[in-house]
Amino acid sequence: MPRHPTHDAPPSRPAVKLRHAPQQVRIIGGLWKRTPLAVALIDGLRPTPDRVRETVFNWLGQTLDGLVCVDLFAGTGALGFEAASRGAQRVVLVEQHPRAAAQLRAVKLKLSAEAVEIVEADALRFARGSTPKSADVVFLDPPFDSSLLADVWPHALKLVAPGGALYVESKAPVEDLGELPPDWAVVRRGRAGLVHYHLLRHDVQ
């Protein structure tokens, strides 16, 4: 099947601040539009900026009705709750840090977000143990200065169903992780400061 064309997004400004995260981010669209999400002061917690998230969900489509989404490093839940706000049928937020996971549960309760499931677990173990091709969209945004991306990356690819998408944030172009499987293609990319962000599609063969 022909690969999707790649469209580069211009660098966003202002640059992402990696050391001093904002105290809150907001849900951009859908049912809970403009709802603020608090950002806990946890080392390494770096939520996807509002402007980048808006771009990503423009790439994915304004509505995600009926889709199953998995965020392997949920953090503040900004990506996952955004997906649920836009109609995703099921959203699994995986977060290992106890305080961050507790905050995710509090947000779920506040929003009455029945489609959202919070899993307090190690992302790599979760991805390894999950059913292959069980998600329509997987978000992969590990702590910026960690080596977790290379470890989780191959398992995240296996989670995505044919026709689905994988969103990746990283400190280098995703191609640095190695050659993509033949049924995968980077279809969108952008950069915000030091952060590279990409949307990959799993083509239906």
N, C-alpha and C positions, 0 to 999 in steps of 0.2 A: 504494500500500500504506500502511496506517495507520502513523504514526510510533510508535516505542516511547515509553512514558511516561518522563519524566525524574524521577529520585529524587535529591534532594540529600543529601549526606553532611555531618554536622556537622563543624566545624573540628576537626582533630586537635591534641592537645597531648602533649608540648611542641612549640613552634614549631620549624620546620626552621632549623638554623643554616647560613647560606649561606657564611660565611667559613671556618669551621673544621669540615671534614668529619670523620666518624668514621674511626678507623683501620681498621675492618673492618665489613662488614655480613654477614648470614647468609642462606643459602637457607632459605626458610620451610617449603616443603612438597615432597612427592614423593620421588623416588629419593635425592636428596642433601640431604634435610631436615637443618637445623642446621649444614650445612657453612659455615664462615666464608670470606668473600672479602675479601682485603686491599684497602685503598683507597690507591692511590699518592698521594703528595703532589705533585699536578699542579694548577697554577692553573686554576680553573674547574671542576675535577672535583667533582661534587656528586651522589653516588649517591642514588637514591630510597630514603627511609627505610623500615625494615622494616615499620612500621605502615601506611604508605601502600601498600607493595607487597602486603601481606596483603589490604588492601581491594580493590586492583585485581584480584588473582587470584580473589578471591571474586566480583567482577563477571564476570570472564571464565569462571569455572567452575573447579572444583578440578583437573580434568584437561584437558589440551589434546591428547589423543591424535590423532595423524595430521595435526595442523595445521602449516602453514608460517608461521614468525614471522620478522620482520625488525626489528632494533633499529638505527636509523639513527645514533644517537650512543651507542654501547655503554658507554663509560666503564669502570666496574668489571665490567660484564657482569651486574649484579645482576638486571635484568629478563630478559635472554636466557637466562642459566643457570637462572633460576627456571622459565622456560617449558620448557626442555629437561628439567628435573627432573620436570616435571609431564606429560611424555609427548609433547611436540611432535615431529613427525617430522623437521623441519628448522628450524634456527635460524641466521640469518645475523646476525653481529655486525659492524657497520661502525664502525670507529674510526680516526681520522686520526692521532692522537698516537702516535708510535713506541713510547714507553715504556708507554703504556696498552695498545696492541695487543700488545706483548710479554708483558705480564702476563696478558692474555686467553688467549694461546696457552699460557702456563704452567698456567693453571687448566684449560683444556681437556685438557691432557695429564694433569694430576693426577686429573681426574675420569673420564678415558677417555670423554669426551663426543663420541662419533662423530657425533651429529646436529648438532653445532655447527660452523659455518664462520666463521672469522675473516677479515674483509676489511679490510686496512689501506688506507683510501681516504677521500676527501672525501665526506661524506654527500650533498651536493647533486648532485655528479656521479654518484654511485652511483644515487640515486633517479631522476635524469633518464634514465640509461641502462638502467634495469631494465624488464623486461616488465610492462606494465600488468596489473592484476588478478591478480598472481602470488602474493600473500601473503594469508593468512587473518587475521593480526594484525600490525600495524605499531606499534612503540613509537617515540614522537617526544619526546625529552627533551634538547634542545640545551643548551649552556652558558647559565646563567640570565641573565647580563647581555649576551648577544650578540643580534644581529638575525637570527640564522640561522633562527629559527622561521618568520618570514614568508616567507623565501625557499624553504624546503624544504616547507612546508605543502602547497601545491597538488600537488606531485609525490608526496608521501606519500599523499594522498587517492587518486591514480590507481593506486597500488600495490596497494590493497586490493580483493580480490575481492568480488563481491556476497554479502551475508550475513556479511562479515568485520567486523573492528573496528580502530579506530585509537585508541591511547592517547596523550594529550598532556599534558605538564607545561609550565606557563608562568607568567609573573609577572602575568598578567592573564587574565580569562575568555576562553575561546577565541573567543567571538563578536567580540572586538576585531580578529580577523584578517579579518573580513569575513563576508558572508552565505554560509552553507553551500550546497553544491549541493542540489537538491531531493530527491535520493535518499540524503541523509545526515541524521542526527539525533544530538544529544547525549543519551545515555540515562542517564548517571550523571555525577556531579561531586562534588568535595569540595575542601577547602582545608586545608593544613597550614602554619601561619605565613604566610609571604608567597607560598607556592607554591599555584597552582591546578592541580588535576588532573582530567582528563576522560576519559570513555570515549564514543567515537562509534561508531555502527553504520552500515554501508552496507546499506541495505535492498535486498532483491531486488525488482526491478520486474517 
